[in-house]
Amino acid sequence: MAEEVRIRYILGAGASANAIPTVRDFARILNLYSAQINSYSREFPKLATLSNWFNEISKQIQTTFSIDTLAKMYWFRRDLLGYNKIKTVIAVILNLLELDRDCDRRYDAFLSALLQRDGQFLNFPSSIQLVSWNYDFQFASSHRKILNLDIDEMNNVGFMDTKNILPLTNLNGSAFCEGTYKVAKPFLNYRIPLSQDGANVFLAFQEELVNAVEITNEKSHWGNIKFSWEEDLSLDEVIAFKPDVTVVIGYSFPTFNRDVDKLLFQYHLKRPCKIYVQCNYFDDNTGKTVDGNSEVISKLIGMGIPEKLISEYDGKQQPVIIPIPDSREFHIPFEFRNDRKSFEAMRFLR
């Protein structure tokens, strides 16, 4: 069988924007859930500390730029308690959001289009690599939703083995996952929206929330978040994958991720590759789609990505960076399932 075109997906916050707040909205969400917790303070007094953390970090975010920026400030100060509190708060808030909201439907469409059943197993194309800068667990949520599984089933059945299902790397770690894809926490078993019966939900998992607070200190935090600037971040497996095509979805290439981003795109500087950019987003305040593609494209060019390719077959020029204006579904390139040899006849035109 001919080797297929290799495709790498790089996902940022915009890829989960229909379910998870982006940088612009994180402080408001923290305040919302702080108030939610306070409304049950009589039933669950031990959760007051968590509510206070939400308020404290929300105020600090509003005087900086984002929760990531705030975390890096604590990292520079070597304030490990503050640093780990931020990690715990991110992990907890994303789990609360999972209880209160359905996953972004674009993940459902994406996985349903690409997954294939082989007997009792589900297979994901080996020609695709998934790299996410997000802390959320939208892939796990969507997978559970598609197959209608509870947590025990997700962890026990064979197709939950990461190597057999999703080649997913969370560069910042995950609020939910143990290792790469194994479900570690019990939250997804509780599907009662907070807006409907919050007391029952808090009763169901208050012990886990209290535990999240109690284990947070200078040496530990709740969840599995690990920021990209931490020295022990391993990228060997990610870099070993040599993509012919990269699809960037909802990612803005922030400055503090630049070193890692350059590693992700180093292969594009050595041989012909295509990059699809799908970074437009819908602004709820204006009711209009905002052009996020142009800024991302300018950053890619700034990295040294060539703007055009030329075919040795017919001499025709082809663009290297291709904007995708539609953000309703994750883009699946036409090159998917194509023969890799078609890319070997391309060279850079600088």
C-alpha positions as CSV (number, residue, x, y, z in Angstrom):
1,M,0.0,0.0,0.0
2,A,1.3,3.5,-0.9
3,E,2.3,5.7,2.0
4,E,-0.3,8.4,2.5
5,V,0.2,12.2,2.9
6,R,0.9,13.0,6.5
7,I,-1.2,15.6,8.2
8,R,-0.6,17.4,11.5
9,Y,-3.3,19.3,13.3
10,I,-2.4,22.1,15.6
11,L,-5.3,23.2,17.8
12,G,-5.6,26.4,19.9
13,A,-8.3,27.8,22.1
14,G,-10.4,28.8,19.1
15,A,-10.9,25.1,18.3
16,S,-12.9,24.7,21.5
17,A,-14.5,28.2,21.6
18,N,-18.1,26.9,21.3
19,A,-17.7,25.1,24.6
20,I,-14.7,26.5,26.5
21,P,-14.1,30.2,27.2
22,T,-11.2,31.8,25.4
23,V,-8.6,34.1,27.0
24,R,-11.0,37.1,26.6
25,D,-13.7,35.4,28.7
26,F,-11.9,33.4,31.4
27,A,-12.1,36.0,34.2
28,R,-15.9,36.2,33.7
29,I,-16.3,32.5,33.8
30,L,-14.3,32.3,37.1
31,N,-16.6,34.9,38.7
32,L,-19.7,33.0,37.4
33,Y,-18.6,29.7,39.0
34,S,-17.4,31.4,42.2
35,A,-20.9,32.7,42.6
36,Q,-22.3,29.3,41.8
37,I,-20.2,27.7,44.5
38,N,-21.1,30.4,47.1
39,S,-24.8,29.8,46.5
40,Y,-24.2,26.3,48.0
41,S,-21.8,27.4,50.8
42,R,-24.1,26.3,53.6
43,E,-24.3,22.8,52.2
44,F,-20.6,22.6,51.3
45,P,-18.6,25.0,53.5
46,K,-15.3,23.4,52.6
47,L,-15.7,24.8,49.0
48,A,-15.3,28.4,50.2
49,T,-11.5,28.2,49.6
50,L,-12.0,27.2,46.0
51,S,-14.5,30.1,45.5
52,N,-11.9,32.5,47.0
53,W,-9.2,31.2,44.6
54,F,-11.5,31.8,41.6
55,N,-12.1,35.4,42.7
56,E,-8.4,36.0,43.5
57,I,-7.2,34.7,40.1
58,S,-10.0,36.4,38.2
59,K,-8.9,39.8,39.6
60,Q,-5.3,39.1,38.7
61,I,-6.1,38.1,35.1
62,Q,-7.9,41.4,34.6
63,T,-4.8,43.3,35.5
64,T,-2.5,41.2,33.3
65,F,-3.4,39.7,29.9
66,S,-4.4,36.1,30.3
67,I,-4.3,33.2,32.7
68,D,-1.3,31.9,30.8
69,T,0.6,35.2,31.3
70,L,-0.3,35.2,35.0
71,A,1.0,31.6,35.3
72,K,4.3,32.5,33.7
73,M,4.7,35.5,36.0
74,Y,4.4,33.1,39.0
75,W,6.9,30.8,37.3
76,F,9.4,33.6,37.0
77,R,8.9,34.6,40.6
78,R,9.4,30.9,41.7
79,D,6.1,31.3,43.6
80,L,5.3,27.6,43.3
81,L,2.2,27.8,45.6
82,G,0.6,30.5,43.4
83,Y,1.7,28.6,40.3
84,N,0.1,25.4,41.4
85,K,-3.1,27.2,42.5
86,I,-3.5,28.5,38.9
87,K,-3.0,24.9,37.5
88,T,-5.6,23.6,40.0
89,V,-8.1,26.4,39.2
90,I,-7.8,25.8,35.4
91,A,-8.3,22.1,35.9
92,V,-11.3,22.5,38.1
93,I,-13.0,25.2,36.0
94,L,-12.7,23.1,32.9
95,N,-14.3,20.1,34.7
96,L,-17.1,22.3,35.9
97,L,-17.6,23.6,32.4
98,E,-17.7,20.0,31.1
99,L,-20.6,19.3,33.6
100,D,-22.5,22.4,32.5
101,R,-22.0,22.3,28.7
102,D,-21.9,19.9,25.9
103,C,-18.7,19.6,24.0
104,D,-18.0,21.6,20.9
105,R,-19.9,19.9,18.1
106,R,-17.1,20.3,15.6
107,Y,-15.2,17.6,17.5
108,D,-18.1,15.2,17.0
109,A,-18.1,15.9,13.2
110,F,-14.4,15.6,13.0
111,L,-14.1,12.3,14.8
112,S,-17.2,10.8,13.1
113,A,-15.6,11.6,9.7
114,L,-12.2,10.1,10.5
115,L,-12.8,7.2,12.9
116,Q,-13.2,3.7,11.4
117,R,-14.4,0.5,13.0
118,D,-12.3,-2.6,12.7
119,G,-14.1,-5.4,14.5
120,Q,-14.3,-4.4,18.2
121,F,-11.7,-1.7,17.8
122,L,-12.0,1.9,16.5
123,N,-9.1,3.1,14.3
124,F,-8.0,6.7,13.7
125,P,-5.9,7.3,10.5
126,S,-2.2,6.8,11.3
127,S,-1.4,9.5,8.7
128,I,-2.8,12.1,11.0
129,Q,-1.2,13.6,14.2
130,L,-3.2,15.7,16.7
131,V,-1.3,18.4,18.6
132,S,-3.3,20.6,21.0
133,W,-2.3,23.6,23.0
134,N,-5.5,23.4,25.0
135,Y,-6.0,22.1,28.6
136,D,-9.5,20.9,27.8
137,F,-10.6,17.3,27.1
138,Q,-12.9,17.9,24.2
139,F,-11.6,14.9,22.2
140,A,-12.3,12.6,25.2
141,S,-15.8,14.2,25.7
142,S,-16.7,13.8,22.1
143,H,-15.4,10.3,21.9
144,R,-17.5,9.4,25.0
145,K,-20.6,11.1,23.4
146,I,-20.2,9.3,20.1
147,L,-20.0,5.9,21.7
148,N,-22.3,6.6,24.7
149,L,-19.8,5.3,27.2
150,D,-19.4,5.8,30.9
151,I,-16.0,6.3,32.5
152,D,-15.4,2.6,33.4
153,E,-16.2,1.6,29.8
154,M,-13.9,4.2,28.4
155,N,-11.0,3.0,30.5
156,N,-11.5,-0.7,30.1
157,V,-12.4,-1.4,26.5
158,G,-9.6,-1.9,24.1
159,F,-10.2,1.0,21.7
160,M,-9.4,3.5,24.5
161,D,-5.7,2.6,24.2
162,T,-4.2,5.9,22.9
163,K,-1.9,4.2,20.4
164,N,-5.0,2.5,18.8
165,I,-7.3,5.4,18.8
166,L,-6.0,9.1,18.9
167,P,-2.5,10.2,18.3
168,L,-3.1,13.2,20.6
169,T,-0.5,15.3,22.3
170,N,-1.6,18.0,24.8
171,L,1.4,20.3,24.9
172,N,0.1,22.1,28.0
173,G,-1.0,18.9,29.6
174,S,-4.7,18.3,30.4
175,A,-7.2,19.3,33.0
176,F,-8.6,15.8,32.9
177,C,-6.3,13.1,31.4
178,E,-3.8,10.8,33.0
179,G,-1.0,10.2,30.6
180,T,-2.2,11.0,27.1
181,Y,-5.8,9.8,27.0
182,K,-6.8,7.6,29.9
183,V,-9.6,9.2,31.9
184,A,-8.4,9.8,35.4
185,K,-11.2,11.7,37.2
186,P,-14.9,10.9,37.8
187,F,-16.4,14.1,36.6
188,L,-17.7,12.9,33.3
189,N,-20.0,10.5,35.1
190,Y,-22.1,13.4,36.3
191,R,-24.1,14.9,33.5
192,I,-26.6,17.1,35.4
193,P,-26.1,20.7,34.3
194,L,-25.4,23.1,37.1
195,S,-28.1,25.4,35.8
196,Q,-30.7,22.7,36.4
197,D,-29.8,21.0,39.6
198,G,-26.5,22.4,40.9
199,A,-26.9,21.1,44.4
200,N,-27.1,17.5,43.3
201,V,-24.0,17.9,41.1
202,F,-22.0,19.5,44.0
203,L,-23.2,16.7,46.3
204,A,-22.0,14.2,43.8
205,F,-18.5,15.4,43.5
206,Q,-17.8,17.9,46.3
207,E,-15.3,15.4,47.8
208,E,-13.2,15.7,44.6
209,L,-13.3,19.5,44.6
210,V,-12.3,19.6,48.3
211,N,-9.5,17.2,47.4
212,A,-8.4,19.5,44.6
213,V,-7.9,22.3,47.2
214,E,-6.3,20.1,49.8
215,I,-3.6,18.6,47.6
216,T,-2.5,22.0,46.1
217,N,0.7,23.2,47.6
218,E,4.2,24.1,46.5
219,K,4.9,20.6,45.3
220,S,1.6,19.4,43.8
221,H,-1.6,20.5,42.1
222,W,-4.8,18.9,40.9
223,G,-5.1,17.8,37.3
224,N,-2.3,17.2,34.8
225,I,-1.6,20.6,33.4
226,K,2.0,21.3,32.4
227,F,2.9,24.5,30.6
228,S,5.1,24.6,27.6
229,W,7.9,26.6,29.2
230,E,8.5,24.0,31.9
231,E,11.9,22.4,31.3
232,D,10.8,18.7,31.2
233,L,8.4,19.1,28.2
234,S,9.1,16.2,25.9
235,L,8.5,16.8,22.2
236,D,10.5,13.8,20.7
237,E,7.4,11.9,19.6
238,V,5.7,15.0,18.2
239,I,8.8,16.1,16.2
240,A,9.5,12.6,14.9
241,F,6.3,12.9,12.8
242,K,7.2,14.6,9.5
243,P,4.1,16.3,8.1
244,D,3.4,17.1,4.5
245,V,0.3,19.2,5.5
246,T,-0.3,21.1,8.7
247,V,-3.8,22.4,9.6
248,V,-3.9,25.2,12.2
249,I,-7.2,25.6,13.9
250,G,-8.0,28.4,16.3
251,Y,-4.4,29.0,17.3
252,S,-2.8,32.5,17.5
253,F,0.9,31.7,18.0
254,P,1.4,33.6,21.3
255,T,4.9,34.7,22.0
256,F,5.5,32.5,25.0
257,N,5.0,29.4,22.9
258,R,7.3,30.5,20.1
259,D,10.2,28.2,20.8
260,V,7.9,25.1,20.7
261,D,6.1,26.4,17.6
262,K,9.4,26.8,15.7
263,L,10.1,23.2,16.5
264,L,6.7,22.2,15.2
265,F,7.3,24.0,11.9
266,Q,11.0,23.3,11.4
267,Y,10.2,20.5,8.9
268,H,8.3,23.0,6.8
269,L,11.5,24.9,6.3
270,K,13.3,21.9,4.9
271,R,10.9,20.5,2.3
272,P,7.7,21.3,0.5
273,C,4.6,21.4,2.8
274,K,1.2,23.0,2.8
275,I,-0.4,24.8,5.7
276,Y,-4.1,25.4,6.1
277,V,-5.1,28.2,8.5
278,Q,-8.6,28.0,10.0
279,C,-8.5,30.7,12.6
280,N,-11.5,33.0,11.9
281,Y,-14.0,33.2,14.9
282,F,-17.5,34.4,15.6
283,D,-17.7,37.4,17.9
284,D,-20.9,37.1,20.1
285,N,-20.8,40.8,20.9
286,T,-20.9,42.0,17.3
287,G,-22.6,39.0,15.8
288,K,-20.0,38.9,13.1
289,T,-17.2,36.6,12.0
290,V,-13.7,38.1,12.8
291,D,-10.8,37.5,10.5
292,G,-8.2,35.7,12.5
293,N,-6.5,34.1,9.5
294,S,-4.6,37.1,8.3
295,E,-2.6,37.6,11.6
296,V,-1.7,33.9,11.8
297,I,-0.6,33.9,8.2
298,S,1.7,36.9,8.8
299,K,3.2,35.1,11.8
300,L,3.9,31.9,9.7
301,I,5.6,34.0,7.0
302,G,7.6,35.7,9.8
303,M,8.9,32.2,10.8
304,G,10.3,31.8,7.4
305,I,7.6,29.7,5.8
306,P,7.8,30.2,2.0
307,E,4.7,31.7,0.4
308,K,4.6,29.5,-2.7
309,L,5.5,26.1,-4.1
310,I,6.2,25.2,-7.7
311,S,5.4,21.8,-9.3
312,E,8.1,20.1,-11.2
313,Y,5.4,18.3,-13.2
314,D,3.9,21.3,-14.8
315,G,5.8,24.3,-13.4
316,K,2.6,25.8,-11.9
317,Q,2.8,27.8,-8.7
318,Q,0.8,26.7,-5.7
319,P,0.3,28.5,-2.4
320,V,1.9,27.1,0.7
321,I,-0.4,28.9,3.2
322,I,-4.1,28.5,2.5
323,P,-6.7,30.3,4.6
324,I,-10.0,28.5,5.3
325,P,-12.7,31.1,6.0
326,D,-15.4,28.7,7.2
327,S,-15.1,27.8,10.9
328,R,-18.2,25.7,11.2
329,E,-16.3,22.4,10.9
330,F,-12.7,21.5,11.3
331,H,-11.0,21.4,7.9
332,I,-10.1,18.0,6.5
333,P,-7.7,18.7,3.6
334,F,-8.3,17.3,0.2
335,E,-4.8,15.7,0.5
336,F,-6.1,13.3,3.1
337,R,-5.6,9.7,1.9
338,N,-3.5,10.9,-1.1
339,D,-0.2,9.3,-2.1
340,R,2.8,11.0,-0.5
341,K,4.7,10.8,-3.8
342,S,2.7,13.7,-5.1
343,F,4.5,15.9,-2.6
344,E,7.9,14.7,-3.7
345,A,7.6,16.6,-7.0
346,M,7.2,19.9,-5.3
347,R,9.9,22.5,-4.4
348,F,10.0,25.9,-2.8
349,L,9.7,29.1,-4.9
350,R,11.2,31.9,-2.8
